[in-house]
């Protein structure tokens, strides 16, 4: 699905972040040769894209959950108002 460069696709968001951290450490060390740097950058780009897709998916799901909760609260509030007006009428 998502290409993570030379590495295997991560099993989870946390795995991807851990690998990104390792790539950053390697690049920051200044010890990576030119071709390795290129491969690490490619892999890192794929991992960032994977992480973004995961965050977008989770964010969308959280928004749906919040909307569902809001609907429940509104419906519960409307039910209480109807019951109150019937009792007072």
TORVEX-248434 format. One record per residue (C-alpha): residue in one letter; x, y, z. Coordinates in nm, 3 decimals. Layout:
{'A',{X,Y,Z}}
...
This chain:
{'X',{0.000,0.000,0.000}}
{'X',{0.244,0.267,0.116}}
{'X',{0.602,0.247,-0.007}}
{'X',{0.852,0.300,0.272}}
{'X',{1.154,0.310,0.048}}
{'X',{1.392,0.021,0.094}}
{'X',{1.244,-0.102,0.421}}
{'X',{0.947,-0.325,0.482}}
{'X',{0.610,-0.166,0.544}}
{'X',{0.566,-0.084,0.912}}
{'X',{0.323,-0.291,1.117}}
{'X',{0.199,0.012,1.309}}
{'X',{0.225,0.387,1.344}}
{'X',{0.451,0.336,1.645}}
{'X',{0.686,0.112,1.442}}
{'X',{0.704,0.377,1.171}}
{'X',{0.786,0.652,1.420}}
{'X',{1.054,0.435,1.582}}
{'X',{1.213,0.369,1.242}}
{'X',{1.197,0.740,1.153}}
{'X',{1.379,0.822,1.476}}
{'X',{1.651,0.569,1.387}}
{'X',{1.684,0.721,1.040}}
{'X',{1.717,1.070,1.187}}
{'X',{1.987,0.953,1.428}}
{'X',{2.180,0.792,1.142}}
{'X',{2.152,1.100,0.922}}
{'X',{2.244,1.334,1.209}}
{'X',{2.555,1.128,1.283}}
{'X',{2.706,1.238,0.953}}
{'X',{2.840,0.885,0.900}}
{'X',{2.599,0.780,0.626}}
{'X',{2.753,0.772,0.280}}
{'X',{2.587,0.941,-0.015}}
{'X',{2.389,0.639,-0.143}}
{'X',{2.286,0.538,0.208}}
{'X',{2.169,0.894,0.272}}
{'X',{1.957,0.880,-0.043}}
{'X',{1.803,0.546,0.058}}
{'X',{1.736,0.668,0.412}}
{'X',{1.566,0.979,0.276}}
{'X',{1.349,0.768,0.045}}
{'X',{1.255,0.536,0.329}}
{'X',{1.187,0.830,0.558}}
{'X',{0.960,0.990,0.299}}
{'X',{0.757,0.670,0.272}}
{'X',{0.733,0.643,0.649}}
{'X',{0.618,1.004,0.682}}
{'X',{0.349,0.939,0.419}}
{'X',{0.241,0.625,0.606}}
{'X',{0.225,0.815,0.937}}
{'X',{0.023,1.096,0.778}}
{'X',{-0.226,0.848,0.635}}
{'X',{-0.260,0.679,0.975}}
{'X',{-0.309,1.012,1.154}}
{'X',{-0.566,1.123,0.896}}
{'X',{-0.757,0.796,0.938}}
{'X',{-0.757,0.819,1.317}}
{'X',{-0.849,1.188,1.309}}
{'X',{-1.144,1.116,1.082}}
{'X',{-1.262,0.838,1.309}}
{'X',{-1.233,1.063,1.616}}
{'X',{-1.437,1.331,1.440}}
{'X',{-1.708,1.075,1.361}}
{'X',{-1.709,0.956,1.722}}
{'X',{-1.745,1.313,1.847}}
{'X',{-2.034,1.375,1.605}}
{'X',{-2.205,1.055,1.716}}
{'X',{-2.169,1.160,2.079}}
{'X',{-2.308,1.505,2.001}}
{'X',{-2.609,1.352,1.826}}
{'X',{-2.675,1.129,2.128}}
{'X',{-2.658,1.427,2.363}}
{'X',{-2.887,1.634,2.143}}
{'X',{-3.137,1.350,2.114}}
{'X',{-3.126,1.291,2.489}}
{'X',{-3.176,1.663,2.553}}
{'X',{-3.469,1.678,2.310}}
{'X',{-3.627,1.379,2.481}}
{'X',{-3.598,1.546,2.821}}
{'X',{-3.753,1.870,2.688}}
{'X',{-4.046,1.678,2.535}}
{'X',{-4.108,1.491,2.858}}
{'X',{-4.092,1.816,3.056}}
{'X',{-4.341,2.000,2.833}}
{'X',{-4.585,1.707,2.841}}
{'X',{-4.574,1.693,3.220}}
{'X',{-4.626,2.070,3.250}}
{'X',{-4.909,2.090,2.989}}
